[in-house]
Amino acid sequence: MTVARAQRTRLLGVMLLLAALQFYLRPRIANPRLAPDFLLIALLVYGIRSRPGAAAVAGFAIGIITDALTPARFGAGALASTLVGYLASWGRAVFFADNLLVNAGLFAGGLWLRNLIVLLASDAGEGGFWPQLAIWSPLEAVTTAITGVLVLVLFRRWLDLRLDS
Amino acid sequence: MSAESDRSLSRQDNARFLLCLVLSFAFLLGPPSWGEVTGSLIRRSVLVPFLYLQARAEDARTSHAVRERLTSERDSAAYAAQFLPALRLENQRLRQLLALGQRLGGGYVSAEVLHQALPTDGRTLLLSVGSRAGVQRFDPVVSPEGLIGVVLNAEPDRSVAMTWAHPEFRASAFTENGSVFGVVAPTPQTDGGEMLLQLRGVAYRDTISVGTNVMTAGLGGVYPLGIPVGQVIGLVREEAGWQRAYLLRPAASPMIASHVLILTHPVQGSLAGAFRDSTP
């Protein structure tokens, strides 16, 4: 097996594990609004080690899947995840350091931005918009950031990531 | 890497990004049927194993809660004091659902709610049963507290429900004493508080006092008569000489519902009695 193929296989393994956690572990967490979003972690992990175009396509695919699961406004999740995936990859190429705290910020910021775009595109109304954006999204962003960092630390060799302590 | 190939890669990136954006906007702005068909296709193919996992996880969570309760009852009072309240609440809700099912006397299917990560979860809910269990489009969805919504799309093993929090939700309703009729719709809140409902189209000559219960009127052929919708908490607006709109606190919350009942058969008469007895 070539090195590139081995890398792709390991990455696919991590992505599948995160997808399984999204559907098997997340529902077991008492409040779903506070539970980490494993699919977004998968998107950002893929985004920070891929080119912006590929990250945008991955974002679109994950967004369409989340839209299929929450079809309140189909396309909102796809739009949001496409933008987040592209920006994460582009931002990583331009200025993100290989630092755990920076990556934690990327996970938290990515989730908050994803939720902001979904709410804007879904025409949530002020009542749904502000509590989501000011209370629930930051809390979910924190749990997602902590989980995302754990994933990076645990799988850094599989993902071929260089992380500063 | 040469500058030429780097520019070529950048162009490819931009082209892919733009294509994804165009497709996203097409789904957002196109006919809703595009989203319904695509969503259904994805749920029935790629997502089948993952949704199976989620349904098992929801199932296990409930079983886990029951086991925890039994263990806690045997354990020390301190341990029980730490863990029992949440379990009691969940078990109480499940008992209420069972009791409601018995009072309904058949014609329903129980379903687990598969909550999702997007902030719009709560406007629509993914339910763990579908047409194989007898669920059809436009079947009402209820919890022990009252109306949750209506089935929007029934697939063989899953269904999607539109809840009262969805901007397009409407239901004909009347006050508990049957004197005042109106149409219930979600309200655009401006104070950042909880999601509320409005009882719109109330005749100007009618007034409703705060605390009055509102339930479905059974008109329109979707929702049976007598499902609690909410309680009046104030007047929203009145259009002079024409109509009033009242603010309602919803009876049931789709955001926290873990199990629901789907009414699969037409109901004769009022369901008000069944729900009145299920109020804690």
Interface residues (C-beta under 8 A of the other chain):
Chain A: A19 A20 Q22 F23 Y24 L25 R26 P27 R28 A30 P32 R33 A35 D37 L39 L40 R51 P52 G53 A54 A56 V57 G59 F60 G63 I64 I65 T66 D67 A68 L69 T70 P71 A72 R73 F74 G75 A76 G77 A78 L79 T82 L83 Y86 N115 V118 L119 A121 S122 D123 A124 G125 E126 G127 G128 W130 P131 Q132 A134 W136 S137 E140
Chain B: L9 Q12 D13 N14 A15 R16 F17 C20 L21 L23 S24 F25 A26 F27 L28 L29 G30 P32 W34 G35 E36 T38 G39 S40 I42 R43 V46 L47 F50 L51 L53 Q54 R56 A57 E58 A60 R61 H64 A86 L114 H115 Q116 A117 L118 P119 T120 D121 R123 T124 L126 L152 N153 V160 A165 H166 P167 T187 P188 Q189 T190 D191 G192 G193 E194 M195 L196 M255
